[in-house]
Amino acid sequence: MDPWPDIERSIRAALGANLARLHRVTRGRYGWDHDNTIGSTPQINTPAADWVTFWRERRLGFQLRLAASNGHGGRLAAGGERLVEKLPA
């Protein structure tokens, strides 16, 4: 099943190729020089020395704290916290 039937295959291929090219760029740190949003949700991009730290603290950890501050805990939050604990320090 095609998840994007209304988008031409050539456009999807170009999008995929450009996304792959973007992710091949490497730097000495993980993050970005400024924060942004995903829709209306803040996305913290303060650089970290390694990808695991960046993802644990700036992505997963931040989203879990944001959800908790908005009254969303429960099983999903508990599962997220267990995942955070399993990530290398």
N, C-alpha and C positions, 0 to 999 in steps of 0.2 A: 504494500500500500504506500502510496506517495504522500508524505506529510505536507507537501507544499505544491499541490496540483496547479495552483494559479501562477506560479513563478516559473519562468522558462528555465529549462535545464542548463542552458549556457550561463544564465545569470547565477544560478546556484553554484555551478562549477567555478565561476569567477570569484564568488563570495568565499567558497571553501579554499581556493588557492590563496587568496589574499589573507584570509584568517590564518592559514598555515604559515605564510610568509611572516606575518606579524609575530607569531609565536616562536619563530626561529631566531628572533633578535635576542641577544644575550647581553647582560650587564653584570657588574660586580655585585649587585644587590637585587632583591625582589621587591617590587612596589612601583610607585610612580611619584612624580614630583608634586602632585596635588590630589586631593580627594575629589570624588565625584558622586554620582548617584546611580542607582539602578531603579528607574522609575522615580518614586518619591523617597526611596530608602537610601540613606547615606551609605557610601562605600569608602571605607578608610584605606588609604594607600600608602601610609607611612612605610618607607622601605625597611626591610629586615635583611639580615646577612644571608639567610637561606630560605628556600621555598617552604619548607615545613613550618618554620616559625611564622613566616608571613601568612600562610594559609590558616594555621591554627589560631593566631591572634587577630589578624585583620579580616579574615573572611568568616570561618566557622565560629570562632569565639565571639566575634563582634555580633554576628547574627543571633547567636544563642542569648547573649546579654540583652540585645534589643528586644527579642521575643519575650524574655522574662520580664523586662521593664514594662511591656505592654500587656502583661497578664497571661502570656502563653507559655505554660510550662508543660508538665505532664510527660507522657512517654517519649514524645519526640525530643524534648529538651533533655531528658535523662539519657536517651540514646546518643544525642550529640555530645553530651558531657563525657560519656564513656568513650566515645571516639577520640575526643580531645586528650583524654588521659592515656590512650594507647599510642598516640603520636610520639615520636622521639623528641626528647628535649633538646 
